[in-house]
């Protein structure tokens, strides 16, 4: 059904309200930054592991270091 010479359109998705409120998570982000200090979560560089399990253990170790 065409009206007024327009082509039919199909709406795939709608832009809605943001899922996360930046101001609501600000306190948690500040806490994470204070706890982490100046250390990144994962050190920069290329890391090679023999297995995914070895990589997972290393990742957990560097994320929980103090």
Secondary structure per residue as TSV (DSSP state, phi and psi in degrees):
chain	resnum	aa	ss	phi	psi
A	1	X	-	360.0	111.5
A	2	X	-	-108.3	135.1
A	3	X	-	-126.2	141.1
A	4	X	T	59.3	25.3
A	5	X	T	73.9	10.7
A	6	X	-	-88.7	147.5
A	7	X	-	-80.3	146.6
A	8	X	-	-67.6	143.3
A	9	X	-	-118.3	152.2
A	10	X	-	-121.8	127.1
A	11	X	-	-88.8	120.3
A	12	X	-	-90.1	-41.2
A	13	X	-	-151.1	161.9
A	14	X	-	-122.7	142.5
A	15	X	-	-83.3	117.1
A	16	X	-	-111.9	-163.1
A	17	X	S	-66.4	148.5
A	18	X	-	-60.6	143.0
A	19	X	S	-78.7	-26.3
A	20	X	S	-126.0	134.7
A	21	X	-	-91.9	118.0
A	22	X	H	-59.2	-40.1
A	23	X	H	-68.1	-30.9
A	24	X	H	-69.9	-32.9
A	25	X	H	-96.1	3.5
A	26	X	H	-60.0	-43.8
A	27	X	H	-62.9	-42.4
A	28	X	H	-65.4	-39.2
A	29	X	H	-66.0	-40.2
A	30	X	H	-63.5	-40.7
A	31	X	H	-61.6	-45.3
A	32	X	H	-62.0	-41.4
A	33	X	H	-64.7	-39.5
A	34	X	H	-68.2	-40.7
A	35	X	H	-68.5	-38.0
A	36	X	H	-74.4	-32.0
A	37	X	T	70.7	-136.8
A	38	X	T	-98.2	9.4
A	39	X	-	-90.9	133.9
A	40	X	-	-73.7	160.8
A	41	X	S	-61.3	-48.9
A	42	X	S	-123.2	127.0
A	43	X	-	-59.7	146.2
A	44	X	S	-74.1	152.2
A	45	X	S	132.8	-177.0
A	46	X	-	-102.9	125.2
A	47	X	-	-119.7	130.5
A	48	X	-	-117.3	134.5
A	49	X	-	-131.4	152.4
A	50	X	S	-76.5	-33.3
A	51	X	S	-135.4	162.1
A	52	X	H	-66.8	-33.7
A	53	X	H	-63.2	-42.1
A	54	X	H	-62.7	-40.0
A	55	X	H	-66.2	-39.9
A	56	X	H	-64.3	-41.4
A	57	X	H	-63.2	-44.5
A	58	X	H	-63.3	-43.2
A	59	X	H	-61.2	-45.1
A	60	X	H	-62.8	-39.4
A	61	X	H	-63.5	-46.2
A	62	X	H	-74.6	-27.0
A	63	X	H	-75.0	-27.6
A	64	X	S	-102.7	7.3
A	65	X	-	-71.0	160.2
A	66	X	-	-117.7	360.0
